[in-house]
Amino acid sequence: MDFEEVEYFLANIKSVLSCKIITDPNNNITEIHVLSDSSRHSKQIVRDIRTALLSHFNIDVDYKIISVAQVNKNISINSDYRLLYEGYTNETNSERIKISTKLSWDEKEYTGEAEGIKSEKNTLVVAAQSTINAIKKAIDLDCFIIDDIQSAKIAGRDVMLSAVTHIDRGKENVLIGSSIVYNNKIDSTIKATLNAINRKVCLFIKE
């Protein structure tokens, strides 16, 4: 079983910031380590994790193997931190394109730039990379890599999908973000890339 998928699912439970599952040689879960903020009691979080595992993955675990470490979000981690998208600008010539993406939070602005060959596909990669570069400035860490940009259609709407690899202590985790195309594909690619990463960003922000 792909426990990375399970970890990603559990990380979306209210108050949970990250999750790590330990298994034995038979691929049975032996430990679940959770990092959460202090907005909810640890017993509530443990109950939610057990319920989520049982209902979504049909995995029943003893509450005793779940350990929850809580942090004071006002001191070390701000779980409400979300970078806001403020827009982009682009400069083009016959062969190349340069995109600048502006993000903000708490009256601070972070602008990332990227440049590359101008083609339909690569323009979207440049847009995503400019977003990554803006995020780098916000968290002062280089731990995200653009893997792929794809377009799709759902419910009759065009959607951009962004796949980003997060490197965490040598381990690679793929994050997926999406955004409906309202204005253009560049704009939606930037939003999709930010959507993929925004929940992770709070782990790196110091007050």
N, C-alpha and C positions, 0 to 999 in steps of 0.2 A: 504493500500500500504506500502511496505517496504521502508521507507525513508532512512534507513541506506545504502541501495543499491544506492539510488540517491546521498547521500552525498559522497559515495566512488567514484561514477562516476564523480561528479563535482570536486572532489579533483584532478582529473587527467587533468583538463583544465590548459593550460599554465599559469604559474605564481601563480596558486592557491596552497596554502600549506595545508589548511584544510577548512572544511565547516560544518556548523551546521544548520539544518532546524528545525524551530519551527512551530507546528501545533495547531489548535484549537480543541475543543472536537469533531468536525465533521470530523477531519482528513484533514482539508484544510490548506494549507501552509499560514502562517501569517507573518513569518519572515525568511530570509535567511542570516546568518552571515558568512562572508568569511574572511579568513586570507590569504593575498597574499604578495609576495615580491614586490619590487618597480620597477621591470623591465618593467611593462606596466601600462598604465593609468587605473584608477579604472573604468572609463566609458567603456573601452574596455572589461574589465573583466565582468562587469554587462551584456553587450550585449552578450558575449559568453555564460554566464550562462543561460540567457533567451532563446537563440537559442538552447542550448543543452537540456534544459528541454522540449521545445516544440517539437524538432525533435526526441528525443530519448524516452521521456516518455509521450508525448502529454499533457504536463502541461504548461498552459499559466499563467505567473505571472506578476504582475505590477513591473516595475523596482524600484518603490519606496520602496518595501519591502526588497530589496537586499542592505545590508550594507557591505562595503568592508573596512577592516582595513589593512593598508599596513605597512610593516616593512622594515627597511633598511637592506638588506641581508648582507651587509658588516659589520654591527654592531652586530646584534642579531641572525640572521638565515642565514645560507648559503644554498640557495636552490639548488646549484649545488653539494652539498655534496653527494657523493656516496661512500660507502665502497667498496673497491676492493678485490676480492678473490685472495689470493696468494697461495692456495694449502692446503693440509692436510697431516697428517701422522697418522698411526694407529699402535697400539700394541695389539697383541692378544695372548691368550693361549687357552686351550681347552674349557674354559667355559666363558671367559669374553673378552670384547674388549674396548680399550681406543682410542679415536679419538681426535686429536688436530687440530683445524682449524685456519688458519692465515688469517687475513684481514688487509688492510692497507688503509691509506689516508694521503696525504700531508706528506709523508716520516715518518709517525708514523705507528707502527705495533701493532695489537691487536690479541692475541692468546687466544682462548677459548678451554677448555678441557671438555670432558664428558666421562663417563665410565658406562658400564652396561653389562647385560648378553648377550652373543653372540648368537643371532638367526637372521634369515634373516630379519624379521620385526624390531626387536629391534635394530639391527645394524644401520638401517636408522634413527630410533628415536635418537640414540646416536649421529649420524652425525649431525642431525638437532639441537640437544641441544648444541653441541659444537659450532655451529654457533651462536646460541642465546647467549651463554656465552661470545663469542668474541665481539658481539655487545654490551652486557652489559658493557664491559670494555671501549668501545668507547664512549658510551653516559652516563655512570655512573648512569644508571637507570635500575631497574628490573621491566619491564612492558610488557614483551612478554612471551607467553606460547605456547609450541608446542601442537597442537590439534590432528593432524593426518598427516600421510604420505601415499600417494597412488601412484601407478604406473598406467599409462594409455597408450593407443596407439592412435596416430592421424596421418593421412597422411602416414601411414606405419612406423612411427617412435615411439620408446619408449620414454615416457615422465614421469618425476617425478613431482608430485604435493605436495606442502607443505601448510598446513593450520595452521596459527598462530593466536592466540587471542591476541589482543592489549588491555590492561586495561588502560582506560583513565578516571580518576576521577570517578571510580566506574562503568563506562560503558564498556561493552565488545564489541569489534569490530573484526570481523574475516577478516584476510588478507590472500589472496591466491597467491602463487607464483608457477612458473613452470620452468622446464628446460629440454631440450632434452638430452637424454642419449647419450653422445659421448664416454666417457671413461668407467665409471662404475656407478652403482646406488648410491654409497656413494658420489662420486664427484657431481653428478647431484642433489642429495638431498640437499647438502650444497648450491649449486647455487640456487635451488628453494626456499629454506628458506630465503636466502639473497634477492632474487627477491621479495619475499612477503613483506619484511620489509624496503627495502632500501629507498623508497620514504618517509616513516615516519621518518627515521633517521635524516633528515635535520632539523626537528622541535626541536631537542634536542641539536644540536651542537652549541656551542658558539665559536666565533672566538678568 
